[in-house]
Amino acid sequence: MQKYTVAIFGSGIVGAFIFDSLVLNGVKCVLIEKGEDVCLGASKANSGIIHAGYDCEKDTLKAKFNVRGNQLYPDIAKRLGERIGSCGSLVVGDKNSLPKLNELLERGIYNGVKNLQILNRSQLLKLEKNLNQDIEYGLYAKDAKIISPYHFTISLVEESLINGGKLKLNFITTSIQKLNDKFIISNGKESFESSYIINACGAGVNEIGSLIGEDIIPLTFTKGEYILLDKSEMGLVSRPIFPLPTEKGKGILACPTISGNTFFGPTAVDINKYDTSVSYSSLNVIKSSVTKMISNINFKKTIKLYAGVRVKKGKDFYINFDNKNKNYIVITGISSPGLSAAPAIAEFVVNKLIENGLKTNKIEFKQRIPYTNILTLNEDELSSLIRLNKDYGEIICNCEKITKGEIIEVLKRTPFILTTDGVKRRLRTTMGHCQGSFCYPKLIKLMSEFYQVPEEQINFKGTKSLIVGDIKEGGIYGKHN
Ligand SMILES: Cc1cc2nc3c(=O)[nH]c(=O)nc-3n(C[C@H](O)[C@H](O)[C@H](O)COP(=O)(O)OP(=O)(O)OC[C@H]3O[C@@H](n4cnc5c(N)ncnc54)[C@H](O)[C@@H]3O)c2cc1C
């Protein structure tokens, strides 16, 4: 039976940071994910903002880990070869907004956030030209950043795998037994042993906890829906722009993605169960909210609607080392700003494990090589690449300019069969204006040849084929109600 020191459940941004940190500390680790790929929960559909930390309630885990996480991101991004946009963020309001903005400023300073500044309209217009005429004041947080949250998570897992970590996908845990202080984890076909369990399953936390007799952790869910615009609208806004926060949260923002799209959202709709459908009424809420802050929006350039689900356990993050089972650690309720906080949560958890006796070892670090991106190459570099391998001269995704060579490189690098959604999240295939209408057939053909399986076995996501069955149900257009 395989023996690990730590088994981490859940490959969202939190599980991935903990996995990476433990692997780089020489700890024998396995990352267990029930889905067919990594990062299939909240970490794949969020705003991608590394918040500065001014709006977290004082003296909370959220405040502490957000501010520290924000500081940790740039060096980790550099190591992984991940793009990070140091654009800062704005909270804007009308002529009556100053008291609320000052409150945020004061809270930010208390939380340890640096580089905060209140700006007047003329200063704001130098940063953002499309602010609505009613906007008079803003809080500028220079340290806020943007990333691609799913790409970052995938890169963390890749770095861990090349440095000795193990990954189990499609692993539906059916039993966990305690034997001589070790956990025996099984899916009915395969079993392995681990000294520690870290449960970072987000919404699925109780699926694992209940298998080892832990009490059910009550969770609540809040859906956040988005409108995404085509890249032709690039430059509408240059950084995340928030309205004044309310009881419900940070509000509906306008934001650029790291790849140059613009999005609006998220809504905050309380729901009873995990559900990522987008409702028509929410689209109107998004439109009316965002036009109060931003002018000149061309909603006709919408290319996609999508939603993510915030998982909450009360108002703060839930990180518990003191459970019924010794060496069983639970991390859940990581709602916003969990993306920002994730490296600091991992730092805290790993340091605490080490303090409590977890042994670490020196490793010979292997650097992750970023994927080739022909758009970053100059003409000479691209020509020599194509001379070496003509696949880098054959475009598969025309909107995003992604070549056969780049796709094959990713398929070769990933030690498991990818879905078209998996390729999309690594390379942006099908993410452009046509949303896959033109490139899906070419992508499926390429993947079918590479994996040597019939085209109908190339899935969109999960077990949903793009060729047989109801593609809408598969989620290309999302479910609408
Ligand atoms: C709409 C929205 C906007 C947000 N915007 C921001 C933002 O801009 N900035 C920010 O800092 N934060 C933001 N957040 C919060 C952030 O997305 C989350 O805090 C973060 O993604 C949580 O990560 P996680 O790893 O805890 O959970 P998840 O990403 O949900 O990962 C859990 C993983 O566990 C897997 N899993 C579940 N059950 C099991 C099981 N039984 N066995 C194995 N695996 C299992 C799931 O498939 C999933 O891959 C936002 C959240 C939402 C929903």
Ligand as a Chemical Component Dictionary entry (heavy atoms), coordinates in Angstrom:
data_LIG
# 
_chem_comp.id                   LIG 
_chem_comp.type                 NON-POLYMER 
_chem_comp.pdbx_formal_charge   0 
_chem_comp.three_letter_code    LIG 
# 
loop_
_chem_comp_atom.comp_id 
_chem_comp_atom.atom_id 
_chem_comp_atom.alt_atom_id 
_chem_comp_atom.type_symbol 
_chem_comp_atom.charge 
_chem_comp_atom.model_Cartn_x 
_chem_comp_atom.model_Cartn_y 
_chem_comp_atom.model_Cartn_z 
_chem_comp_atom.pdbx_ordinal 
LIG C1  C1  C 0 -18.149 34.860 -7.282 1  
LIG C2  C2  C 0 -16.887 34.816 -6.461 2  
LIG C3  C3  C 0 -15.949 35.842 -6.548 3  
LIG C4  C4  C 0 -14.801 35.803 -5.773 4  
LIG N1  N1  N 0 -13.833 36.751 -5.976 5  
LIG C5  C5  C 0 -12.687 36.707 -5.257 6  
LIG C6  C6  C 0 -11.645 37.636 -5.487 7  
LIG O1  O1  O 0 -11.681 38.428 -6.424 8  
LIG N2  N2  N 0 -10.579 37.604 -4.667 9  
LIG C7  C7  C 0 -10.479 36.729 -3.647 10 
LIG O2  O2  O 0 -9.517  36.803 -2.895 11 
LIG N3  N3  N 0 -11.415 35.769 -3.440 12 
LIG C8  C8  C 0 -12.499 35.729 -4.237 13 
LIG N4  N4  N 0 -13.448 34.766 -4.073 14 
LIG C9  C9  C 0 -13.220 33.725 -3.086 15 
LIG C10 C10 C 0 -12.336 32.594 -3.653 16 
LIG O3  O3  O 0 -12.757 32.213 -4.935 17 
LIG C11 C11 C 0 -12.400 31.406 -2.706 18 
LIG O4  O4  O 0 -12.091 31.866 -1.420 19 
LIG C12 C12 C 0 -11.425 30.313 -3.053 20 
LIG O5  O5  O 0 -11.499 29.986 -4.410 21 
LIG C13 C13 C 0 -11.714 29.076 -2.197 22 
LIG O6  O6  O 0 -10.797 28.098 -2.542 23 
LIG P1  P1  P 0 -10.872 26.648 -1.912 24 
LIG O7  O7  O 0 -9.619  25.957 -2.346 25 
LIG O8  O8  O 0 -11.163 26.741 -0.459 26 
LIG O9  O9  O 0 -12.161 25.961 -2.539 27 
LIG P2  P2  P 0 -12.497 25.438 -4.011 28 
LIG O10 O10 O 0 -11.839 26.251 -5.042 29 
LIG O11 O11 O 0 -13.977 25.328 -4.054 30 
LIG O12 O12 O 0 -11.831 24.007 -4.086 31 
LIG C14 C14 C 0 -12.379 22.863 -3.518 32 
LIG C15 C15 C 0 -11.995 21.670 -4.386 33 
LIG O13 O13 O 0 -12.349 20.494 -3.661 34 
LIG C16 C16 C 0 -12.900 19.566 -4.561 35 
LIG N5  N5  N 0 -13.725 18.634 -3.786 36 
LIG C17 C17 C 0 -14.959 18.836 -3.270 37 
LIG N6  N6  N 0 -15.374 17.737 -2.618 38 
LIG C18 C18 C 0 -14.375 16.816 -2.710 39 
LIG C19 C19 C 0 -14.202 15.489 -2.232 40 
LIG N7  N7  N 0 -15.147 14.875 -1.534 41 
LIG N8  N8  N 0 -13.040 14.835 -2.515 42 
LIG C20 C20 C 0 -12.052 15.461 -3.237 43 
LIG N9  N9  N 0 -12.185 16.706 -3.731 44 
LIG C21 C21 C 0 -13.322 17.389 -3.461 45 
LIG C22 C22 C 0 -13.680 20.433 -5.547 46 
LIG O14 O14 O 0 -13.950 19.748 -6.767 47 
LIG C23 C23 C 0 -12.721 21.610 -5.714 48 
LIG O15 O15 O 0 -11.809 21.393 -6.792 49 
LIG C24 C24 C 0 -14.599 34.766 -4.855 50 
LIG C25 C25 C 0 -15.527 33.712 -4.793 51 
LIG C26 C26 C 0 -16.630 33.715 -5.621 52 
LIG C27 C27 C 0 -17.558 32.551 -5.615 53 
# 
loop_
_chem_comp_bond.comp_id 
_chem_comp_bond.atom_id_1 
_chem_comp_bond.atom_id_2 
_chem_comp_bond.value_order 
_chem_comp_bond.pdbx_ordinal 
LIG C1  C2  SING 1  
LIG C2  C3  SING 2  
LIG C2  C26 DOUB 3  
LIG C3  C4  DOUB 4  
LIG C4  N1  SING 5  
LIG C4  C24 SING 6  
LIG N1  C5  DOUB 7  
LIG C5  C6  SING 8  
LIG C5  C8  SING 9  
LIG C6  O1  DOUB 10 
LIG C6  N2  SING 11 
LIG N2  C7  SING 12 
LIG C7  O2  DOUB 13 
LIG C7  N3  SING 14 
LIG N3  C8  DOUB 15 
LIG C8  N4  SING 16 
LIG N4  C9  SING 17 
LIG N4  C24 SING 18 
LIG C9  C10 SING 19 
LIG C10 O3  SING 20 
LIG C10 C11 SING 21 
LIG C11 O4  SING 22 
LIG C11 C12 SING 23 
LIG C12 O5  SING 24 
LIG C12 C13 SING 25 
LIG C13 O6  SING 26 
LIG O6  P1  SING 27 
LIG P1  O7  DOUB 28 
LIG P1  O8  SING 29 
LIG P1  O9  SING 30 
LIG O9  P2  SING 31 
LIG P2  O10 DOUB 32 
LIG P2  O11 SING 33 
LIG P2  O12 SING 34 
LIG O12 C14 SING 35 
LIG C14 C15 SING 36 
LIG C15 O13 SING 37 
LIG C15 C23 SING 38 
LIG O13 C16 SING 39 
LIG C16 N5  SING 40 
LIG C16 C22 SING 41 
LIG N5  C17 SING 42 
LIG N5  C21 SING 43 
LIG C17 N6  DOUB 44 
LIG N6  C18 SING 45 
LIG C18 C19 SING 46 
LIG C18 C21 DOUB 47 
LIG C19 N7  SING 48 
LIG C19 N8  DOUB 49 
LIG N8  C20 SING 50 
LIG C20 N9  DOUB 51 
LIG N9  C21 SING 52 
LIG C22 O14 SING 53 
LIG C22 C23 SING 54 
LIG C23 O15 SING 55 
LIG C24 C25 DOUB 56 
LIG C25 C26 SING 57 
LIG C26 C27 SING 58 
# 
